[in-house]
């Protein structure tokens, strides 16, 4: 989510305080000045094309397997809710993609590595269906 999307949601009205706080929590952390020197599984970035956060799931010989987040709890492509201290109002989508080069603004770290492994397994299962 970016500032423009949040403004549209606020203008549309009909939201709870909890929803608003969740949306604000999903905005990129532009105050974060420290960018990692190397990428690791669990690093979260804002994708410049999808305009959604994505998480690095697994390093491959071709780049990174990545999962896409959404903050829209009504999205039909939701796989499951995130289980992270920093992205608790986000949801993993059924989108799995490979990027050869990590790009976008660094947002933080999804520290629940056990959950990331479970999500990757579920995403692979979705592909095989």
C-alpha distance (Angstrom), angle and dihedral (degrees) to the residues before:
residue distance angle dihedral
X1 . . .
X2 3.76 . .
X3 3.79 134.5 .
X4 3.83 94.6 -91.0
X5 3.80 93.4 52.7
X6 3.82 90.4 48.6
X7 3.80 91.3 50.4
X8 3.82 90.6 51.8
X9 3.82 91.2 50.7
X10 3.82 91.5 49.4
X11 3.83 91.5 47.9
X12 3.80 90.6 50.5
X13 3.80 89.3 55.2
X14 3.80 123.5 -168.1
X15 3.81 97.7 110.9
X16 3.79 135.6 123.1
X17 3.78 126.8 -119.8
X18 3.82 88.6 -111.1
X19 3.82 91.4 53.9
X20 3.81 91.2 49.1
X21 3.81 91.9 49.7
X22 3.82 89.7 48.8
X23 3.81 91.8 50.8
X24 3.80 91.5 49.3
X25 3.79 89.1 49.4
X26 3.81 89.5 55.4
X27 3.79 93.9 57.8
X28 3.82 114.8 107.8
X29 3.78 114.1 -92.7
X30 3.79 100.2 -120.1
X31 3.81 92.0 171.0
X32 3.82 90.7 67.4
X33 3.78 105.9 103.4
X34 3.81 100.8 176.7
X35 3.80 115.9 88.4
X36 3.81 118.7 -173.9
X37 3.79 118.7 -104.9
X38 3.80 90.4 -140.5
X39 3.80 132.0 21.7
X40 3.80 122.1 -113.3
X41 3.76 136.6 -178.3
X42 3.80 107.1 -81.2
X43 3.80 97.5 35.4
X44 3.82 110.0 135.2
X45 3.81 123.5 -150.4
X46 3.80 136.0 174.0
X47 3.80 108.3 -110.8
X48 3.79 110.5 -130.8
X49 3.83 94.8 -147.6
X50 3.83 103.3 35.3
X51 3.84 91.6 39.4
X52 3.80 88.6 -141.7
X53 3.78 131.9 105.0
X54 3.77 116.9 -98.1
X55 3.78 131.1 -166.7
X56 3.79 127.8 -141.6
X57 3.80 104.5 -122.4
X58 3.80 106.1 173.9
X59 3.80 137.8 -3.6
X60 3.81 113.8 -124.2
X61 3.79 133.6 179.6
X62 3.84 88.2 -100.5
X63 3.81 97.4 47.0
X64 3.80 130.7 -82.6
X65 3.80 133.9 -23.7
X66 3.79 104.9 -135.5
X67 3.79 137.5 -168.7
X68 3.78 124.8 -150.1
X69 3.82 124.8 -131.3
X70 3.78 129.7 -150.9
X71 3.78 130.8 -173.0
X72 3.81 91.6 -157.5
X73 3.79 103.9 105.9
X74 3.81 89.9 -166.8
X75 3.81 95.0 57.4
X76 3.83 109.4 127.5
X77 3.82 91.1 -144.9
X78 3.83 96.1 63.8
X79 3.79 114.4 134.4
X80 3.82 96.0 -176.6
X81 3.79 143.5 -45.9
X82 3.79 119.6 -76.9
X83 3.79 117.4 -105.9
X84 3.78 101.7 -153.3
X85 3.78 134.2 115.2
X86 3.79 90.6 -129.9
X87 3.82 101.2 40.2
X88 3.81 102.7 34.7
X89 3.83 93.8 134.9
X90 3.82 92.4 52.1
X91 3.78 131.4 92.6
X92 3.79 130.8 -149.8
X93 3.78 111.3 -123.3
X94 3.80 126.1 -149.0
X95 3.80 88.0 -105.3
X96 3.79 115.9 118.4
X97 3.78 118.2 174.8
X98 3.78 140.6 165.3
X99 3.77 123.1 -129.1
X100 3.77 120.9 -169.7
X101 3.78 90.8 -160.4
X102 3.79 127.5 35.8
X103 3.80 109.2 -127.0
X104 3.77 138.6 162.9
X105 3.76 133.5 63.0
X106 3.79 117.2 -49.7
X107 3.82 111.4 -114.9
X108 3.78 104.9 176.1
X109 3.79 143.4 -81.3
X110 3.79 130.8 -57.8
X111 3.77 95.4 -144.9
X112 3.83 99.3 -174.0
X113 3.81 98.2 94.7
X114 3.81 93.1 170.6
X115 3.79 90.7 58.3
X116 3.82 91.2 46.4
X117 3.81 90.1 56.6
X118 3.82 90.4 49.1
X119 3.81 91.6 49.2
X120 3.81 91.7 49.7
X121 3.82 90.5 52.5
X122 3.82 91.0 49.6
X123 3.81 92.1 47.7
X124 3.81 90.9 51.5
X125 3.81 89.1 49.5
X126 3.82 89.8 53.2
X127 3.80 89.4 55.2
X128 3.81 92.7 51.7
X129 3.80 93.7 52.8
